Amino acid sequence: MRLLLGCAFLLACAASAEAAPHGTTRQRSACTDDAYKFCERYVPDAAAVENCLKANIGGLSRACKAQIQGAAAARKRGRRH
C-alpha cells in the first residue's frame, strides 16, 4: 500500500510540476518521507502536500526543511525582479 501511495505521490508531483511549480526532483526526494509522516492524507494532491509540509516545517527533516525554505527564498527573489 505504501509503495502504491509513493508512486501516486511522485506521479502527482511530476504531473503538477508541468502545470505549476510544485517541487523539483531534489525537493521531492528530500521530502517524500516527511510527506508520508505528516501529510499522507493529502497525497496525491501535490499543492495540499506542499502546504501541509510548510505547516509542519518545525518537524521536517533537515533536508526537506532546507528544500522548502530554499524554494520559498527563490520565489521571493523572483518576485523582486
Protein Blocks (a to p, Z undefined) as FASTA:
>chain_A
ZZmmmmmmmmmmmmmmmmpccbifklmmmmmmmmmmmmmmmpccfklmmmmmmmmmmmpc
fklmmmmmmmmmmmmmmmmZZ
